[in-house]
Amino acid sequence: MFIAGLTGGIATGKSTVAGFLAQAGAVIIDADKIAHSVVRKGQVAWEKIVAHFGEAVLNPDGEINRVLLGDIIFKDKEQKAVLNGIVHPEVFKEMSRQIDAASTARPGEVIILDVPLLIESGMHSSMAEVILVYAPQAVQLRRLMERDGLNETDARARIDSQMPIEDKRAHASILIDNSADLNATRARSIEVYAQLKDKLR
């Protein structure tokens, strides 16, 4: 197997590229999906979140109110660190389990770890390749405003809360520019998959 990391910035189109790589044949292990699953009602992370933040962060059905919890941590870095300390270890455990399962089921395949905070968490240093889905900040801003119905101030605040996309470029070994034509992005994604697949031969 060959393991590569995939990351990007908000509204750069990382999920779109992950979809193209999956269509080409790669195994995608999605950290965001795993993060959603490990905080479901009754899970270890769920219990720790409720113990720390209180039942006020729950929906009527007992599941985490992600919007409310997101607002809390967006405004408070200490609380964000607490949440990350609860959720990240559980995410890493499940990612490791999925990597083991994929390497057994599809030993000759490329495994892509789709991780939004790949570089910020330091995970990139253990990756054979780091793929960055790139779009200039002006494109991020426009897409985010259109996608989420945000005004410019709020959209800039979301972007500014992340590591700048230009800083991420310095850590990437492979760049997929998703600032223009979707067909070009698809073609580039397939090209990258072929490059990674060649490393298995």
URRAQUI-V851021 format. One record per backbone hydrogen bond with DSSP energy under -0.5 kcal/mol. CO is the residue of the C=O (numbers start at 1). NH is the residue of the N-H. If there is no record, write none. Layout:
BEGIN
CO|NH / CO|NH
END
This chain:
BEGIN
2|4 / 2|111 / 3|128 / 3|129 / 4|113 / 5|131 / 6|115 / 7|133 / 9|12 / 13|17 / 14|18 / 15|19 / 16|20 / 17|21 / 18|22 / 19|23 / 20|24 / 21|25 / 21|26 / 22|25 / 26|28 / 27|29 / 27|112 / 28|30 / 29|31 / 29|114 / 30|34 / 31|35 / 32|36 / 33|37 / 34|38 / 35|39 / 36|39 / 37|40 / 38|45 / 38|46 / 40|43 / 43|47 / 44|48 / 45|49 / 46|50 / 47|51 / 48|52 / 49|53 / 49|54 / 50|54 / 54|57 / 55|58 / 57|65 / 59|62 / 63|59 / 64|66 / 65|69 / 66|70 / 67|71 / 68|72 / 69|73 / 70|74 / 71|75 / 72|76 / 76|80 / 77|81 / 78|82 / 79|83 / 80|84 / 81|85 / 82|86 / 83|86 / 83|87 / 84|88 / 86|90 / 87|91 / 88|92 / 89|93 / 90|94 / 91|95 / 92|96 / 93|97 / 94|98 / 95|99 / 96|100 / 97|101 / 98|102 / 99|103 / 100|104 / 101|105 / 102|106 / 106|109 / 109|2 / 110|27 / 110|112 / 111|4 / 111|113 / 112|29 / 112|114 / 113|6 / 113|115 / 114|31 / 115|118 / 117|121 / 118|123 / 118|124 / 119|122 / 122|125 / 123|126 / 124|127 / 129|5 / 129|131 / 130|132 / 130|173 / 130|174 / 131|7 / 131|133 / 132|134 / 132|176 / 134|178 / 136|139 / 136|140 / 137|141 / 138|142 / 139|143 / 140|144 / 141|145 / 142|146 / 143|147 / 144|148 / 144|150 / 145|149 / 145|150 / 151|155 / 152|156 / 153|157 / 154|158 / 155|159 / 156|160 / 157|161 / 159|162 / 164|167 / 164|168 / 165|169 / 166|170 / 167|170 / 168|171 / 168|172 / 169|172 / 174|132 / 175|177 / 176|134 / 176|178 / 181|185 / 182|186 / 183|187 / 184|188 / 185|189 / 186|190 / 187|191 / 188|192 / 189|193 / 190|194 / 191|195 / 192|196 / 193|197 / 194|198 / 195|199 / 196|199 / 197|200 / 198|201
END
